[in-house]
Amino acid sequence: MSDREIDQQLVERVQNGDKHAFDLLVAKYQRKLTRLLSQFVRDPAEVEDVTQEAFIKAYRALPAFRGDSAFYTWLYRIGINTAKNYLVSQGRKAATLQGIDTEDAENFEESGLREMDTPESELMSKQIAQTVNQTLEQLPEELRTAIILREIEGLSYDEIAKIMECPIGTVRSRIFRAREAISEELRPLLGTSKDKRW
């Protein structure tokens, strides 16, 4: 049985009045959703509140969930919208990737960053992570959201299209533009030419 089928069974149990089934969904996705929302909301206490609010909204909306998309795709969309609404209500703009570490930075590369842990390579990794972080913060929100969902959360283009409620071609374009912006900023650090991305 696939993950999606398991989720669908749990959703149906919740829709039939089994509150414990929703607890199982929360347990399964709380960490992932918190990690996703921390890309938008910096303060850990606020992230917890926004995550909890997203689950409350999901629980209330669950009777209308038809299973057209995977449960977690639907949940991520609710989470992102909850985070955006929270930040707007606070008069703030979405933050991104504070404290990105070496492992996260390595998700943005194809090769060349996994070297021995020398002081020089550690410094280079930190510089790369800082550059990626700063570039992400400067990206327009739709590019930033698309690249985070793809590179950090590992979602498919189809899943991202459903979460962002836009055509898959738009998702591909946004991710391409975000990668190009990151590549442009990393070029001086990595010493790559214009015809090579990394």
C-alpha positions in Angstrom: 0.0 0.0 0.0 1.4 3.4 -1.0 1.9 6.3 1.3 -0.9 8.2 -0.5 -3.3 5.2 -0.1 -2.5 5.0 3.7 -3.1 8.8 4.0 -6.4 8.5 2.1 -7.5 5.7 4.5 -6.7 7.9 7.5 -8.5 10.8 5.9 -11.6 8.7 5.3 -11.4 7.5 9.0 -11.3 11.1 10.1 -14.2 12.0 7.9 -16.1 9.2 9.5 -15.5 10.6 13.0 -12.2 8.9 14.1 -10.2 11.7 15.7 -7.3 9.3 16.5 -6.7 8.9 12.7 -6.1 12.7 12.5 -3.5 12.4 15.3 -1.7 9.8 13.2 -1.6 12.3 10.2 -0.3 15.0 12.5 2.4 12.7 13.9 3.4 11.7 10.4 3.6 15.3 8.9 4.2 17.6 11.9 8.0 17.6 11.5 7.9 18.0 7.7 5.4 20.8 7.9 7.3 22.6 10.7 10.5 22.4 8.7 8.7 23.8 5.6 7.1 26.6 7.5 10.4 27.5 9.2 11.5 28.6 5.7 9.0 31.4 5.9 8.7 32.2 9.6 12.0 32.7 11.5 11.0 32.5 15.2 10.7 28.8 16.3 7.8 29.6 18.7 6.0 31.4 15.9 6.6 28.4 13.6 5.1 26.1 16.2 2.0 28.3 16.4 1.6 28.6 12.6 2.1 24.9 12.2 -0.6 24.2 14.8 -2.9 26.7 13.2 -2.3 25.0 9.8 -3.3 21.6 11.3 -6.4 23.1 12.9 -7.4 24.6 9.5 -6.7 21.3 7.8 -8.8 19.4 10.4 -11.7 21.8 9.9 -11.4 21.6 6.1 -11.0 17.8 6.0 -14.7 17.0 5.5 -14.4 18.7 2.1 -11.1 16.9 1.1 -11.9 14.8 -1.9 -8.5 13.3 -2.5 -7.9 15.0 -5.9 -4.3 15.6 -4.7 -2.2 13.8 -2.1 -3.1 14.7 1.5 0.4 16.1 2.2 0.2 18.3 -1.0 -3.1 19.7 0.3 -1.7 20.1 3.8 1.5 21.9 2.5 -0.8 24.3 0.5 -2.7 25.1 3.7 0.5 25.5 5.7 2.1 27.9 3.2 -1.1 30.0 3.0 -1.3 30.0 6.8 2.3 31.2 7.1 1.8 33.9 4.4 -1.4 35.1 6.2 0.3 35.1 9.5 3.2 37.2 8.2 0.9 39.6 6.5 -1.1 40.0 9.7 2.2 40.8 11.5 3.2 43.3 8.8 6.2 41.2 7.8 7.7 39.6 4.7 8.5 35.9 4.6 12.0 35.0 5.8 14.0 32.1 4.3 16.5 29.6 5.3 18.1 31.1 8.3 21.1 29.0 9.5 21.2 26.8 6.4 23.9 24.3 7.0 26.5 22.5 4.9 24.2 19.5 4.2 21.4 21.8 3.0 23.8 23.7 0.8 24.9 20.4 -0.8 21.3 19.9 -2.0 21.9 22.7 -4.4 24.9 21.2 -6.1 25.7 18.4 -8.4 29.4 17.8 -7.5 32.4 19.4 -6.1 31.3 20.4 -2.6 31.7 17.1 -0.8 35.4 17.3 0.0 37.4 16.3 3.0 36.5 18.5 6.0 39.5 20.8 5.9 39.3 24.3 7.3 39.3 25.6 3.8 36.4 23.3 2.6 34.4 24.2 5.7 34.9 27.9 5.1 33.9 27.4 1.4 30.8 25.5 2.5 29.8 28.2 4.9 30.3 30.9 2.2 28.3 28.9 -0.3 25.5 28.4 2.3 25.5 32.1 3.1 25.4 33.0 -0.6 22.5 30.6 -1.3 20.7 31.9 1.8 21.1 35.6 0.8 20.1 34.8 -2.8 17.0 33.0 -1.6 16.0 35.9 0.6 16.2 38.3 -2.4 14.1 36.1 -4.7 10.5 37.0 -5.4 8.2 35.0 -3.2 6.9 32.7 -5.9 10.4 31.8 -7.0 11.6 31.3 -3.4 8.6 29.0 -2.6 9.0 26.9 -5.7 12.8 26.3 -5.2 12.3 25.5 -1.5 9.6 23.0 -2.2 11.7 21.4 -4.9 15.2 21.5 -3.4 14.6 21.5 0.3 11.4 19.5 0.6 12.1 17.3 -2.4 8.6 17.6 -3.9 7.8 16.8 -7.5 6.9 19.4 -10.1 3.3 18.1 -10.1 3.1 18.4 -6.3 4.5 21.9 -6.3 2.0 22.9 -9.1 -0.9 21.7 -6.9 0.5 23.5 -3.8 1.2 26.7 -5.6 -2.0 26.4 -7.6 -0.4 27.1 -11.0 0.4 25.2 -14.2 3.4 22.8 -14.1 5.1 24.9 -16.8 5.0 27.9 -14.5 6.6 25.8 -11.7 9.4 24.6 -14.0 10.0 28.2 -15.1 10.1 29.5 -11.5 12.5 26.8 -10.4 14.7 27.4 -13.5 14.8 31.2 -12.8 15.6 30.6 -9.1 18.4 28.2 -9.9 19.8 30.6 -12.4 19.8 33.4 -9.8 21.6 31.1 -7.3 24.0 30.0 -10.0 24.9 33.6 -10.9 25.7 34.4 -7.3 27.7 31.1 -6.8 29.8 31.5 -10.0 32.5 33.7 -8.4 32.8 31.4 -5.4 33.0 28.2 -7.5 35.0 29.7 -10.3 32.7 28.4 -13.0 32.1 30.0 -16.4 28.8 31.5 -17.6 27.9 28.4 -19.6 28.1 26.1 -16.5 25.5 26.3 -13.8 27.7 25.1 -10.8 
